[in-house]
Amino acid sequence: VRCLDTDGDGKTDQVNTFAKMDHPRRLIYDNGQLWVLNPPYLTLYEDTDRDGVADREKRLVSGISTDYVGKRGADHTTNGIRMGIDGWIYIAVGDFGFYNAVGADGRTLSRRGGGIVRVRPDGSEMEIYNWGQRNILDACIDTI
């Protein structure tokens, strides 16, 4: 949902649906592009004509979750994404892990347990960034 204050009074004057999806966990918005972690997917929505409604949807990563997501919801699954200062998207994976996640370039990963996966904004070059944590909820990016 997109809420606009068109007259500057601090109140919403216009509401529209930007995109529809199931299980949205975290979002990254930049210049008309919205990356959504909606397990078992990482999806990119684009508003190419700038009308406030996504007119393009692309699944960048499939299977980046556990089979339990349908049974347990967000519990112990992939829950967070952050855009790093290096241009990669970092995905926080809970301790149920994932099996046979497939990136936009066809690269496949499987991992049990918690950690962080990273992927290019176009869904390519998906890789394990670190592993061995227990049920992390989100990633934090720092310049240090």
FIKOLZA-1660 file (N, C-alpha, C; in steps of 0.1 Angstrom, whole numbers, plus 5000, padded with zeros to 4 digits):
% residues 144
   i   px   py   pz ch aa at
   1 5008 4988 5000  A  V  N
   1 5000 5000 5000  A  V CA
   1 5009 5012 5000  A  V  C
   2 5005 5022 4992  A  R  N
   2 5012 5035 4991  A  R CA
   2 5003 5046 4996  A  R  C
   3 5007 5053 5006  A  C  N
   3 4999 5064 5011  A  C CA
   3 5006 5078 5008  A  C  C
   4 4999 5087 5002  A  L  N
   4 5004 5100 4998  A  L CA
   4 4997 5111 5006  A  L  C
   5 5005 5121 5010  A  D  N
   5 5001 5134 5015  A  D CA
   5 5003 5144 5004  A  D  C
   6 4993 5146 4996  A  T  N
   6 4994 5155 4984  A  T CA
   6 4994 5170 4988  A  T  C
   7 4988 5174 4999  A  D  N
   7 4987 5188 5002  A  D CA
   7 4996 5192 5014  A  D  C
   8 5004 5183 5019  A  G  N
   8 5014 5187 5030  A  G CA
   8 5008 5189 5043  A  G  C
   9 4996 5184 5046  A  D  N
   9 4990 5187 5059  A  D CA
   9 4993 5175 5069  A  D  C
  10 5001 5166 5065  A  G  N
  10 5005 5155 5074  A  G CA
  10 4994 5143 5074  A  G  C
  11 4984 5144 5066  A  K  N
  11 4974 5134 5066  A  K CA
  11 4973 5128 5052  A  K  C
  12 4970 5115 5051  A  T  N
  12 4969 5108 5039  A  T CA
  12 4958 5113 5030  A  T  C
  13 4961 5116 5018  A  D  N
  13 4950 5121 5009  A  D CA
  13 4947 5110 4998  A  D  C
  14 4957 5102 4995  A  Q  N
  14 4956 5092 4985  A  Q CA
  14 4962 5079 4989  A  Q  C
  15 4955 5068 4987  A  V  N
  15 4960 5055 4990  A  V CA
  15 4958 5046 4978  A  V  C
  16 4969 5039 4974  A  N  N
  16 4967 5029 4963  A  N CA
  16 4976 5016 4967  A  N  C
  17 4972 5006 4960  A  T  N
  17 4980 4993 4962  A  T CA
  17 4991 4993 4952  A  T  C
  18 5003 4993 4957  A  F  N
  18 5015 4992 4949  A  F CA
  18 5017 4979 4943  A  F  C
  19 5016 4968 4951  A  A  N
  19 5018 4954 4946  A  A CA
  19 5011 4945 4956  A  A  C
  20 5007 4933 4951  A  K  N
  20 5001 4923 4960  A  K CA
  20 5010 4911 4961  A  K  C
  21 5012 4906 4973  A  M  N
  21 5020 4894 4975  A  M CA
  21 5016 4887 4988  A  M  C
  22 5020 4874 4990  A  D  N
  22 5018 4867 5002  A  D CA
  22 5030 4868 5011  A  D  C
  23 5029 4868 5024  A  H  N
  23 5039 4866 5034  A  H CA
  23 5050 4877 5033  A  H  C
  24 5048 4890 5031  A  P  N
  24 5059 4899 5030  A  P CA
  24 5066 4900 5044  A  P  C
  25 5079 4899 5044  A  R  N
  25 5087 4900 5056  A  R CA
  25 5094 4913 5057  A  R  C
  26 5102 4917 5047  A  R  N
  26 5110 4929 5047  A  R CA
  26 5110 4935 5033  A  R  C
  27 5112 4948 5032  A  L  N
  27 5112 4955 5020  A  L CA
  27 5124 4964 5018  A  L  C
  28 5128 4965 5006  A  I  N
  28 5139 4975 5002  A  I CA
  28 5133 4983 4990  A  I  C
  29 5132 4996 4992  A  Y  N
  29 5127 5005 4981  A  Y CA
  29 5137 5014 4976  A  Y  C
  30 5139 5015 4963  A  D  N
  30 5148 5024 4957  A  D CA
  30 5144 5028 4943  A  D  C
  31 5141 5041 4941  A  N  N
  31 5139 5046 4927  A  N CA
  31 5129 5038 4919  A  N  C
  32 5117 5036 4924  A  G  N
  32 5107 5029 4917  A  G CA
  32 5108 5014 4917  A  G  C
  33 5118 5008 4924  A  Q  N
  33 5120 4994 4926  A  Q CA
  33 5117 4990 4940  A  Q  C
  34 5110 4979 4942  A  L  N
  34 5107 4974 4955  A  L CA
  34 5111 4959 4956  A  L  C
  35 5121 4956 4964  A  W  N
  35 5125 4942 4966  A  W CA
  35 5117 4937 4978  A  W  C
  36 5111 4926 4977  A  V  N
  36 5103 4920 4988  A  V CA
  36 5107 4906 4991  A  V  C
  37 5111 4904 5004  A  L  N
  37 5113 4890 5008  A  L CA
  37 5099 4885 5012  A  L  C
  38 5094 4876 5004  A  N  N
  38 5081 4870 5007  A  N CA
  38 5082 4855 5005  A  N  C
  39 5088 4849 5016  A  P  N
  39 5092 4835 5015  A  P CA
  39 5081 4826 5009  A  P  C
  40 5085 4818 5000  A  P  N
  40 5098 4813 4997  A  P CA
  40 5105 4821 4985  A  P  C
  41 5101 4833 4983  A  Y  N
  41 5107 4841 4972  A  Y CA
  41 5114 4854 4977  A  Y  C
  42 5123 4859 4969  A  L  N
  42 5127 4872 4969  A  L CA
  42 5122 4878 4955  A  L  C
  43 5114 4888 4956  A  T  N
  43 5107 4893 4944  A  T CA
  43 5110 4908 4942  A  T  C
  44 5112 4912 4929  A  L  N
  44 5114 4926 4926  A  L CA
  44 5101 4931 4919  A  L  C
  45 5096 4942 4924  A  Y  N
  45 5084 4949 4918  A  Y CA
  45 5089 4962 4913  A  Y  C
  46 5085 4966 4900  A  E  N
  46 5090 4978 4894  A  E CA
  46 5078 4987 4890  A  E  C
  47 5079 4999 4892  A  D  N
  47 5069 5009 4887  A  D CA
  47 5076 5017 4876  A  D  C
  48 5076 5012 4864  A  T  N
  48 5083 5018 4853  A  T CA
  48 5076 5030 4847  A  T  C
  49 5063 5032 4849  A  D  N
  49 5056 5044 4844  A  D CA
  49 5054 5054 4855  A  D  C
  50 5058 5051 4867  A  R  N
  50 5058 5061 4878  A  R CA
  50 5043 5065 4882  A  R  C
  51 5034 5055 4881  A  D  N
  51 5020 5059 4884  A  D CA
  51 5017 5054 4899  A  D  C
  52 5027 5048 4906  A  G  N
  52 5024 5044 4919  A  G CA
  52 5020 5030 4921  A  G  C
  53 5019 5022 4909  A  V  N
  53 5015 5008 4909  A  V CA
  53 5025 5000 4902  A  V  C
  54 5030 4990 4908  A  A  N
  54 5040 4981 4902  A  A CA
  54 5034 4975 4889  A  A  C
  55 5041 4977 4878  A  D  N
  55 5037 4971 4865  A  D CA
  55 5046 4959 4861  A  D  C
  56 5056 4956 4869  A  R  N
  56 5065 4945 4865  A  R CA
  56 5068 4938 4878  A  R  C
  57 5067 4924 4878  A  E  N
  57 5071 4916 4889  A  E CA
  57 5080 4905 4884  A  E  C
  58 5091 4903 4891  A  K  N
  58 5101 4893 4887  A  K CA
  58 5106 4886 4900  A  K  C
  59 5105 4873 4899  A  R  N
  59 5110 4864 4910  A  R CA
  59 5125 4863 4908  A  R  C
  60 5132 4868 4918  A  L  N
  60 5147 4868 4917  A  L CA
  60 5153 4855 4923  A  L  C
  61 5147 4851 4934  A  V  N
  61 5151 4838 4941  A  V CA
  61 5139 4831 4944  A  V  C
  62 5139 4818 4942  A  S  N
  62 5128 4809 4946  A  S CA
  62 5133 4799 4956  A  S  C
  63 5125 4794 4965  A  G  N
  63 5129 4784 4974  A  G CA
  63 5137 4788 4986  A  G  C
  64 5138 4802 4988  A  I  N
  64 5147 4807 4999  A  I CA
  64 5139 4807 5012  A  I  C
  65 5134 4795 5016  A  S  N
  65 5127 4793 5028  A  S CA
  65 5126 4778 5031  A  S  C
  66 5119 4774 5041  A  T  N
  66 5117 4760 5045  A  T CA
  66 5103 4756 5041  A  T  C
  67 5101 4743 5041  A  D  N
  67 5088 4738 5038  A  D CA
  67 5078 4742 5050  A  D  C
  68 5084 4745 5061  A  Y  N
  68 5076 4748 5073  A  Y CA
  68 5068 4762 5072  A  Y  C
  69 5072 4770 5062  A  V  N
  69 5067 4783 5061  A  V CA
  69 5051 4783 5060  A  V  C
  70 5046 4773 5053  A  G  N
  70 5032 4772 5051  A  G CA
  70 5025 4767 5064  A  G  C
  71 5032 4760 5072  A  K  N
  71 5027 4754 5084  A  K CA
  71 5028 4763 5097  A  K  C
  72 5040 4770 5097  A  R  N
  72 5043 4778 5109  A  R CA
  72 5044 4793 5107  A  R  C
  73 5043 4798 5095  A  G  N
  73 5044 4812 5092  A  G CA
  73 5059 4816 5092  A  G  C
  74 5061 4828 5098  A  A  N
  74 5075 4834 5098  A  A CA
  74 5084 4828 5108  A  A  C
  75 5080 4819 5116  A  D  N
  75 5088 4813 5127  A  D CA
  75 5100 4805 5122  A  D  C
  76 5112 4810 5125  A  H  N
  76 5124 4803 5122  A  H CA
  76 5128 4802 5107  A  H  C
  77 5123 4811 5099  A  T  N
  77 5125 4810 5085  A  T CA
  77 5132 4823 5080  A  T  C
  78 5133 4826 5067  A  T  N
  78 5139 4838 5062  A  T CA
  78 5130 4850 5065  A  T  C
  79 5136 4860 5072  A  N  N
  79 5128 4871 5076  A  N CA
  79 5133 4885 5073  A  N  C
  80 5146 4886 5070  A  G  N
  80 5151 4900 5068  A  G CA
  80 5159 4901 5056  A  G  C
  81 5159 4913 5050  A  I  N
  81 5167 4917 5039  A  I CA
  81 5172 4931 5041  A  I  C
  82 5185 4933 5037  A  R  N
  82 5191 4947 5037  A  R CA
  82 5199 4949 5025  A  R  C
  83 5199 4961 5020  A  M  N
  83 5208 4964 5009  A  M CA
  83 5221 4969 5015  A  M  C
  84 5232 4962 5011  A  G  N
  84 5245 4966 5016  A  G CA
  84 5251 4977 5009  A  G  C
  85 5261 4984 5015  A  I  N
  85 5268 4995 5009  A  I CA
  85 5276 4990 4997  A  I  C
  86 5278 4977 4996  A  D  N
  86 5285 4971 4985  A  D CA
  86 5276 4967 4973  A  D  C
  87 5263 4970 4974  A  G  N
  87 5253 4968 4963  A  G CA
  87 5247 4954 4964  A  G  C
  88 5251 4945 4973  A  W  N
  88 5245 4932 4974  A  W CA
  88 5232 4933 4983  A  W  C
  89 5223 4924 4982  A  I  N
  89 5212 4922 4991  A  I CA
  89 5215 4911 5000  A  I  C
  90 5214 4913 5013  A  Y  N
  90 5217 4904 5024  A  Y CA
  90 5204 4898 5029  A  Y  C
  91 5203 4885 5030  A  I  N
  91 5191 4878 5034  A  I CA
  91 5194 4871 5047  A  I  C
  92 5186 4874 5058  A  A  N
  92 5188 4867 5071  A  A CA
  92 5179 4854 5070  A  A  C
  93 5186 4843 5073  A  V  N
  93 5179 4830 5073  A  V CA
  93 5178 4824 5087  A  V  C
  94 5166 4820 5091  A  G  N
  94 5164 4814 5104  A  G CA
  94 5170 4800 5104  A  G  C
  95 5169 4794 5116  A  D  N
  95 5176 4781 5118  A  D CA
  95 5169 4769 5111  A  D  C
  96 5158 4771 5104  A  F  N
  96 5153 4760 5096  A  F CA
  96 5160 4759 5082  A  F  C
  97 5167 4770 5079  A  G  N
  97 5174 4770 5066  A  G CA
  97 5165 4770 5054  A  G  C
  98 5171 4764 5043  A  F  N
  98 5163 4763 5030  A  F CA
  98 5169 4752 5022  A  F  C
  99 5162 4747 5013  A  Y  N
  99 5166 4736 5004  A  Y CA
  99 5163 4739 4990  A  Y  C
 100 5174 4739 4981  A  N  N
 100 5173 4741 4967  A  N CA
 100 5167 4755 4963  A  N  C
 101 5173 4765 4970  A  A  N
 101 5169 4779 4965  A  A CA
 101 5176 4781 4952  A  A  C
 102 5169 4788 4943  A  V  N
 102 5174 4790 4929  A  V CA
 102 5174 4805 4926  A  V  C
 103 5186 4810 4922  A  G  N
 103 5187 4824 4919  A  G CA
 103 5183 4827 4904  A  G  C
 104 5182 4839 4900  A  A  N
 104 5178 4843 4887  A  A CA
 104 5188 4837 4876  A  A  C
 105 5200 4835 4880  A  D  N
 105 5210 4829 4870  A  D CA
 105 5211 4814 4871  A  D  C
 106 5202 4808 4878  A  G  N
 106 5201 4793 4879  A  G CA
 106 5210 4787 4890  A  G  C
 107 5218 4795 4897  A  R  N
 107 5226 4790 4908  A  R CA
 107 5217 4785 4919  A  R  C
 108 5220 4773 4924  A  T  N
 108 5212 4766 4935  A  T CA
 108 5220 4765 4948  A  T  C
 109 5214 4768 4959  A  L  N
 109 5220 4766 4972  A  L CA
 109 5210 4759 4981  A  L  C
 110 5216 4751 4991  A  S  N
 110 5208 4745 5002  A  S CA
 110 5216 4747 5014  A  S  C
 111 5210 4749 5025  A  R  N
 111 5217 4750 5038  A  R CA
 111 5207 4749 5049  A  R  C
 112 5211 4741 5059  A  R  N
 112 5203 4739 5071  A  R CA
 112 5209 4748 5082  A  R  C
 113 5201 4753 5091  A  G  N
 113 5207 4762 5101  A  G CA
 113 5205 4777 5097  A  G  C
 114 5209 4786 5106  A  G  N
 114 5208 4800 5104  A  G CA
 114 5220 4807 5099  A  G  C
 115 5218 4817 5092  A  G  N
 115 5230 4825 5086  A  G CA
 115 5225 4836 5077  A  G  C
 116 5234 4840 5069  A  I  N
 116 5231 4851 5059  A  I CA
 116 5236 4847 5045  A  I  C
 117 5227 4848 5036  A  V  N
 117 5229 4846 5021  A  V CA
 117 5230 4860 5015  A  V  C
 118 5238 4861 5005  A  R  N
 118 5237 4874 4997  A  R CA
 118 5235 4871 4983  A  R  C
 119 5229 4881 4976  A  V  N
 119 5226 4880 4962  A  V CA
 119 5227 4894 4955  A  V  C
 120 5230 4894 4943  A  R  N
 120 5230 4907 4935  A  R CA
 120 5215 4912 4934  A  R  C
 121 5213 4925 4932  A  P  N
 121 5199 4930 4931  A  P CA
 121 5191 4924 4919  A  P  C
 122 5198 4918 4909  A  D  N
 122 5191 4912 4898  A  D CA
 122 5189 4897 4901  A  D  C
 123 5192 4892 4913  A  G  N
 123 5190 4878 4916  A  G CA
 123 5201 4869 4913  A  G  C
 124 5212 4874 4908  A  S  N
 124 5223 4865 4903  A  S CA
 124 5234 4864 4915  A  S  C
 125 5243 4855 4913  A  E  N
 125 5255 4853 4921  A  E CA
 125 5251 4850 4936  A  E  C
 126 5240 4843 4938  A  M  N
 126 5236 4840 4952  A  M CA
 126 5247 4831 4959  A  M  C
 127 5250 4835 4971  A  E  N
 127 5261 4828 4978  A  E CA
 127 5259 4828 4993  A  E  C
 128 5265 4819 5000  A  I  N
 128 5265 4819 5015  A  I CA
 128 5275 4830 5019  A  I  C
 129 5270 4839 5027  A  Y  N
 129 5279 4850 5033  A  Y CA
 129 5285 4846 5046  A  Y  C
 130 5277 4841 5055  A  N  N
 130 5281 4835 5067  A  N CA
 130 5271 4825 5072  A  N  C
 131 5275 4816 5081  A  W  N
 131 5266 4806 5086  A  W CA
 131 5270 4802 5100  A  W  C
 132 5261 4795 5107  A  G  N
 132 5263 4790 5121  A  G CA
 132 5256 4798 5131  A  G  C
 133 5248 4808 5128  A  Q  N
 133 5239 4815 5138  A  Q CA
 133 5227 4807 5140  A  Q  C
 134 5220 4810 5151  A  R  N
 134 5207 4804 5154  A  R CA
 134 5196 4814 5152  A  R  C
 135 5187 4811 5143  A  N  N
 135 5175 4818 5141  A  N CA
 135 5176 4834 5141  A  N  C
 136 5185 4839 5133  A  I  N
 136 5186 4853 5132  A  I CA
 136 5173 4859 5125  A  I  C
 137 5169 4871 5129  A  L  N
 137 5157 4877 5123  A  L CA
 137 5160 4887 5112  A  L  C
 138 5172 4894 5113  A  D  N
 138 5175 4904 5103  A  D CA
 138 5190 4906 5102  A  D  C
 139 5194 4913 5092  A  A  N
 139 5208 4916 5091  A  A CA
 139 5210 4931 5093  A  A  C
 140 5222 4935 5098  A  C  N
 140 5225 4949 5100  A  C CA
 140 5238 4952 5092  A  C  C
 141 5238 4963 5085  A  I  N
 141 5249 4967 5076  A  I CA
 141 5256 4979 5082  A  I  C
 142 5269 4979 5083  A  D  N
 142 5276 4990 5089  A  D CA
 142 5289 4992 5081  A  D  C
 143 5293 5004 5081  A  T  N
 143 5305 5008 5072  A  T CA
 143 5318 5004 5079  A  T  C
 144 5318 5000 5091  A  I  N
 144 5330 4997 5099  A  I CA
 144 5337 4984 5093  A  I  C
% end
